[in-house]
Amino acid sequence: MNQYKGECLCGSCRYTITAEKPNAIYFCHCSRCRKETGTIHGANVFFNDAQLVWEQGQDNITYFKLKDTRKERAFCKLCGSPLPRREGESHVVLPAGTLDDNAYLEPTAHIFYASRASWENKLNDLQRFDELPKTDEN
């Protein structure tokens, strides 16, 4: 069994997931995932037969379920970071960005790609910076 550890942005909520390996790692481009994350897509790791243990901060976790849909999320009440959640007894959905070490992740696929933001196709030609670029404002 492998252990996958991580935390929220403020560090108040820490978790450990114990599982063999991820079932899938999807980048979801649906409008709900874009709204939930405030970014171009959701990046979630899906585990079957996994255990999720909260090492600290379980009292700082809150949950949201969008009525009449399958859309659910767990997040830190203090900083708003998305957090892993159980689906049923042994399935865990993990927001990939919360992992302490993500070097071993191998994405499976983009999903709901037809729903992607209209400007996403323009990203390939953008400049790339290793840090925040210097401007007159910063």
GROMACS elastic network, one bead per residue, 0.5 to 0.9 nm:
[ bonds ]
;  ai    aj funct       b0    kb
    1    18     6  0.63713   500
    1    19     6  0.53623   500
    1    21     6  0.79156   500
    2    17     6  0.80824   500
    2    18     6  0.56283   500
    2    19     6  0.54298   500
    2    20     6  0.55109   500
    2    21     6  0.69452   500
    3    16     6  0.63688   500
    3    17     6  0.55642   500
    3    19     6  0.65915   500
    3    20     6  0.83902   500
    4    15     6  0.81600   500
    4    16     6  0.55676   500
    4    18     6  0.64317   500
    4    19     6  0.80323   500
    4    99     6  0.71061   500
    4   100     6  0.80115   500
    4   101     6  0.79318   500
    4   102     6  0.89959   500
    5    14     6  0.74975   500
    5    15     6  0.57057   500
    5    17     6  0.64043   500
    5    18     6  0.88708   500
    5    98     6  0.85099   500
    5    99     6  0.58975   500
    5   100     6  0.59293   500
    5   101     6  0.75841   500
    6    11     6  0.89398   500
    6    13     6  0.85120   500
    6    14     6  0.58267   500
    6    15     6  0.56375   500
    6    16     6  0.68074   500
    6    17     6  0.88323   500
    6    97     6  0.88222   500
    6    98     6  0.54406   500
    6   101     6  0.77916   500
    7    10     6  0.80150   500
    7    11     6  0.56183   500
    7    12     6  0.73918   500
    7    13     6  0.54895   500
    7    15     6  0.62362   500
    7    81     6  0.88113   500
    7    83     6  0.77213   500
    7    98     6  0.55880   500
    7    99     6  0.67036   500
    7   100     6  0.71824   500
    8    11     6  0.51891   500
    8    12     6  0.67010   500
    8    13     6  0.56387   500
    8    14     6  0.69049   500
    8    75     6  0.82000   500
    8    76     6  0.67638   500
    8    79     6  0.74996   500
    8    80     6  0.81213   500
    8    81     6  0.53970   500
    8    82     6  0.71736   500
    8    83     6  0.68091   500
    8    98     6  0.60457   500
    8    99     6  0.88426   500
    9    12     6  0.80295   500
    9    13     6  0.86203   500
    9    76     6  0.86328   500
    9    79     6  0.64314   500
    9    80     6  0.80921   500
    9    81     6  0.60216   500
    9    98     6  0.77367   500
   10    13     6  0.78496   500
   10    76     6  0.86841   500
   10    78     6  0.74973   500
   10    79     6  0.60064   500
   10    81     6  0.83202   500
   11    14     6  0.67333   500
   11    57     6  0.85991   500
   11    79     6  0.89840   500
   12    56     6  0.67866   500
   12    57     6  0.52829   500
   12    58     6  0.87093   500
   12    60     6  0.74403   500
   12    76     6  0.80033   500
   12    78     6  0.80273   500
   12    79     6  0.88344   500
   13    54     6  0.73854   500
   13    55     6  0.75142   500
   13    56     6  0.53671   500
   13    58     6  0.64229   500
   13    59     6  0.86121   500
   13    60     6  0.68907   500
   13    61     6  0.74767   500
   13    76     6  0.69191   500
   13    83     6  0.83813   500
   14    53     6  0.86921   500
   14    54     6  0.59472   500
   14    55     6  0.52360   500
   14    56     6  0.51757   500
   14    57     6  0.65418   500
   14    58     6  0.82422   500
   15    52     6  0.69792   500
   15    53     6  0.56533   500
   15    55     6  0.52188   500
   15    56     6  0.71441   500
   15    57     6  0.88445   500
   15    83     6  0.87754   500
   15    84     6  0.81590   500
   16    51     6  0.80491   500
   16    52     6  0.59412   500
   16    53     6  0.52897   500
   16    54     6  0.64789   500
   16    55     6  0.69112   500
   17    50     6  0.66025   500
   17    51     6  0.54772   500
   17    53     6  0.63462   500
   17    54     6  0.87777   500
   17    84     6  0.88819   500
   17    92     6  0.82416   500
   17    94     6  0.89392   500
   18    21     6  0.87963   500
   18    49     6  0.87557   500
   18    50     6  0.55782   500
   18    51     6  0.51409   500
   18    52     6  0.66857   500
   18    53     6  0.83006   500
   19    22     6  0.75208   500
   19    47     6  0.71224   500
   19    48     6  0.76755   500
   19    49     6  0.65066   500
   19    51     6  0.66827   500
   20    47     6  0.85192   500
   20    48     6  0.86970   500
   20    49     6  0.80707   500
   20    50     6  0.77589   500
   21    24     6  0.88905   500
   21    47     6  0.70641   500
   21    48     6  0.85011   500
   21    50     6  0.89585   500
   22    25     6  0.71051   500
   22    45     6  0.63982   500
   22    46     6  0.57056   500
   22    48     6  0.73315   500
   22   105     6  0.85377   500
   23    45     6  0.76328   500
   23    46     6  0.54729   500
   23    47     6  0.51068   500
   23    48     6  0.62661   500
   24    44     6  0.83007   500
   24    45     6  0.59846   500
   24    46     6  0.52354   500
   24    47     6  0.72041   500
   24   106     6  0.85909   500
   24   107     6  0.72111   500
   24   108     6  0.56964   500
   24   109     6  0.82170   500
   25    43     6  0.71314   500
   25    44     6  0.56871   500
   25    46     6  0.61396   500
   25    96     6  0.82725   500
   25   105     6  0.77906   500
   25   106     6  0.70511   500
   25   108     6  0.50422   500
   25   109     6  0.69483   500
   25   110     6  0.88711   500
   26    42     6  0.78096   500
   26    43     6  0.58284   500
   26    44     6  0.55961   500
   26    45     6  0.66482   500
   26    46     6  0.80598   500
   26   107     6  0.62602   500
   26   108     6  0.57704   500
   26   109     6  0.52406   500
   26   110     6  0.57401   500
   26   111     6  0.65141   500
   27    41     6  0.59961   500
   27    42     6  0.54614   500
   27    44     6  0.66628   500
   27   107     6  0.77435   500
   27   108     6  0.82234   500
   27   109     6  0.63850   500
   27   111     6  0.60377   500
   27   112     6  0.86214   500
   27   113     6  0.87714   500
   28    31     6  0.88802   500
   28    33     6  0.64647   500
   28    34     6  0.81181   500
   28    40     6  0.88054   500
   28    41     6  0.52869   500
   28    43     6  0.64642   500
   28    44     6  0.79464   500
   28   109     6  0.85557   500
   28   110     6  0.58917   500
   28   112     6  0.59118   500
   28   113     6  0.72146   500
   28   116     6  0.85323   500
   29    32     6  0.82494   500
   29    33     6  0.64883   500
   29    34     6  0.65022   500
   29    40     6  0.68241   500
   29    42     6  0.66521   500
   29   110     6  0.72726   500
   29   111     6  0.62507   500
   29   112     6  0.52601   500
   29   113     6  0.54453   500
   29   114     6  0.78237   500
   29   115     6  0.59548   500
   29   117     6  0.75354   500
   30    33     6  0.55026   500
   30    34     6  0.63758   500
   30    35     6  0.87690   500
   30    41     6  0.73262   500
   30    42     6  0.83350   500
   30   111     6  0.77879   500
   30   112     6  0.53543   500
   30   113     6  0.72628   500
   30   114     6  0.81886   500
   30   115     6  0.52443   500
   30   116     6  0.63020   500
   30   117     6  0.86029   500
   31    34     6  0.50198   500
   31    35     6  0.61033   500
   31    36     6  0.84882   500
   31    41     6  0.84491   500
   31   112     6  0.89670   500
   31   115     6  0.67396   500
   31   116     6  0.74200   500
   31   117     6  0.80237   500
   32    35     6  0.51200   500
   32    36     6  0.59793   500
   32    37     6  0.85994   500
   32    42     6  0.89728   500
   32    71     6  0.77892   500
   33    37     6  0.60662   500
   33    38     6  0.80402   500
   33    39     6  0.82282   500
   33    40     6  0.84422   500
   33    41     6  0.60479   500
   33    42     6  0.51850   500
   33    43     6  0.88207   500
   33    71     6  0.86600   500
   34    37     6  0.54201   500
   34    38     6  0.54514   500
   34    39     6  0.53792   500
   34    40     6  0.56817   500
   34    41     6  0.51433   500
   34    42     6  0.64041   500
   34   116     6  0.86262   500
   34   117     6  0.84720   500
   35    38     6  0.50861   500
   35    39     6  0.73317   500
   35    40     6  0.89236   500
   35    41     6  0.87940   500
   36    39     6  0.81394   500
   36    42     6  0.78958   500
   36    73     6  0.83290   500
   36    82     6  0.87518   500
   37    40     6  0.80437   500
   37    41     6  0.72450   500
   37    42     6  0.63305   500
   37    81     6  0.88934   500
   37    82     6  0.79148   500
   38    41     6  0.81802   500
   38    42     6  0.89134   500
   39    42     6  0.73577   500
   40   116     6  0.76322   500
   40   117     6  0.69367   500
   40   120     6  0.75062   500
   41   116     6  0.78643   500
   41   117     6  0.88385   500
   42    95     6  0.76730   500
   42    96     6  0.86937   500
   43    94     6  0.84931   500
   43    95     6  0.59717   500
   43    96     6  0.56006   500
   43    97     6  0.73598   500
   43   107     6  0.89095   500
   44    93     6  0.64511   500
   44    94     6  0.53941   500
   44    96     6  0.52079   500
   44    97     6  0.83317   500
   45    92     6  0.81556   500
   45    93     6  0.58026   500
   45    95     6  0.63021   500
   45    96     6  0.58979   500
   45   105     6  0.86978   500
   45   107     6  0.85522   500
   46    91     6  0.73834   500
   46    92     6  0.59971   500
   46    94     6  0.63824   500
   46    95     6  0.89735   500
   47    50     6  0.59654   500
   47    90     6  0.81290   500
   47    91     6  0.55761   500
   47    92     6  0.51440   500
   47    93     6  0.64691   500
   47    94     6  0.80410   500
   48    90     6  0.61196   500
   48    92     6  0.67320   500
   49    89     6  0.83530   500
   49    91     6  0.59045   500
   49    92     6  0.81305   500
   50    86     6  0.89897   500
   50    89     6  0.87661   500
   50    90     6  0.52603   500
   50    91     6  0.59829   500
   50    92     6  0.63395   500
   51    86     6  0.86566   500
   51    89     6  0.88150   500
   51    90     6  0.65131   500
   51    91     6  0.80412   500
   51    92     6  0.75656   500
   52    84     6  0.79730   500
   52    85     6  0.78662   500
   52    86     6  0.73708   500
   52    90     6  0.86367   500
   52    92     6  0.71249   500
   53    56     6  0.89978   500
   54    57     6  0.71194   500
   54    58     6  0.60603   500
   55    58     6  0.78893   500
   56    59     6  0.84019   500
   56    60     6  0.89941   500
   57    60     6  0.52475   500
   57    61     6  0.70642   500
   57    76     6  0.85206   500
   58    61     6  0.54833   500
   58    62     6  0.87919   500
   58    76     6  0.88639   500
   59    62     6  0.80941   500
   59    77     6  0.88343   500
   60    75     6  0.83058   500
   60    76     6  0.56036   500
   60    77     6  0.53089   500
   60    78     6  0.68152   500
   61    74     6  0.66305   500
   61    75     6  0.55707   500
   61    77     6  0.57365   500
   61    78     6  0.85331   500
   61    83     6  0.80923   500
   62    73     6  0.84907   500
   62    74     6  0.57220   500
   62    75     6  0.55991   500
   62    76     6  0.63401   500
   62    77     6  0.61098   500
   63    72     6  0.73879   500
   63    73     6  0.57322   500
   63    75     6  0.64197   500
   63    76     6  0.88751   500
   63    85     6  0.88063   500
   64    71     6  0.83834   500
   64    72     6  0.56105   500
   64    73     6  0.53213   500
   64    74     6  0.64389   500
   64    75     6  0.83638   500
   65    68     6  0.86887   500
   65    69     6  0.77748   500
   65    70     6  0.75551   500
   65    71     6  0.58495   500
   65    73     6  0.65137   500
   65    74     6  0.89262   500
   66    69     6  0.57767   500
   66    70     6  0.72197   500
   66    71     6  0.54582   500
   66    72     6  0.62874   500
   66    73     6  0.88346   500
   67    70     6  0.82087   500
   67    71     6  0.81387   500
   68    71     6  0.86447   500
   69    72     6  0.82831   500
   72    85     6  0.86336   500
   73    82     6  0.69956   500
   73    83     6  0.75087   500
   73    84     6  0.80319   500
   73    85     6  0.70756   500
   74    81     6  0.85268   500
   74    82     6  0.58409   500
   74    83     6  0.52257   500
   74    84     6  0.64607   500
   74    85     6  0.59981   500
   75    78     6  0.87917   500
   75    79     6  0.82988   500
   75    80     6  0.56091   500
   75    81     6  0.53450   500
   75    84     6  0.80321   500
   75    85     6  0.89982   500
   76    79     6  0.57249   500
   76    81     6  0.54405   500
   76    82     6  0.66657   500
   76    83     6  0.69673   500
   77    80     6  0.56804   500
   77    81     6  0.82031   500
   78    81     6  0.83554   500
   80    83     6  0.89891   500
   81    98     6  0.80474   500
   82    94     6  0.86177   500
   82    95     6  0.64129   500
   82    97     6  0.87352   500
   82    98     6  0.76442   500
   83    93     6  0.86355   500
   83    94     6  0.66054   500
   83    95     6  0.61258   500
   83    98     6  0.70780   500
   84    92     6  0.67499   500
   84    93     6  0.54998   500
   84    95     6  0.60899   500
   84    96     6  0.89774   500
   84    98     6  0.85436   500
   85    91     6  0.84915   500
   85    92     6  0.56544   500
   85    93     6  0.54814   500
   85    94     6  0.66962   500
   85    95     6  0.89929   500
   86    89     6  0.70728   500
   86    90     6  0.70589   500
   86    91     6  0.57125   500
   86    93     6  0.64100   500
   86    94     6  0.88858   500
   87    90     6  0.70047   500
   87    91     6  0.50092   500
   87    92     6  0.57800   500
   87    93     6  0.71823   500
   88    91     6  0.59620   500
   88    92     6  0.82476   500
   89    92     6  0.87372   500
   94    97     6  0.86208   500
   94    98     6  0.79134   500
   94    99     6  0.84774   500
   95    98     6  0.60107   500
   95    99     6  0.78646   500
   96    99     6  0.58930   500
   96   102     6  0.75373   500
   96   105     6  0.86883   500
   97   100     6  0.83559   500
   97   102     6  0.79969   500
   98   101     6  0.88800   500
   98   102     6  0.89063   500
   99   102     6  0.59767   500
  101   104     6  0.77023   500
  101   105     6  0.89158   500
  102   105     6  0.55804   500
  103   106     6  0.85586   500
  107   110     6  0.84118   500
  110   113     6  0.61012   500
  111   114     6  0.82723   500
  111   115     6  0.88850   500
  112   115     6  0.55024   500
  112   116     6  0.71050   500
  113   116     6  0.52534   500
  113   117     6  0.89931   500
  114   117     6  0.88505   500
  115   118     6  0.84530   500
  116   119     6  0.83384   500
  116   120     6  0.68150   500
  116   121     6  0.89657   500
  117   120     6  0.54353   500
  117   121     6  0.83376   500
  118   121     6  0.70937   500
  118   122     6  0.86353   500
  119   122     6  0.55750   500
  119   123     6  0.74478   500
  120   123     6  0.56372   500
  120   124     6  0.84522   500
  121   124     6  0.69356   500
  122   125     6  0.64966   500
  122   126     6  0.74807   500
  123   126     6  0.54858   500
  123   127     6  0.89436   500
  124   127     6  0.86798   500
  128   131     6  0.89323   500
  129   132     6  0.68465   500
  129   133     6  0.65446   500
  130   133     6  0.82637   500
  131   134     6  0.89413   500
  132   135     6  0.89710   500
  132   138     6  0.89592   500
  133   138     6  0.85597   500
  134   137     6  0.79876   500
  134   138     6  0.62358   500
  135   138     6  0.55343   500
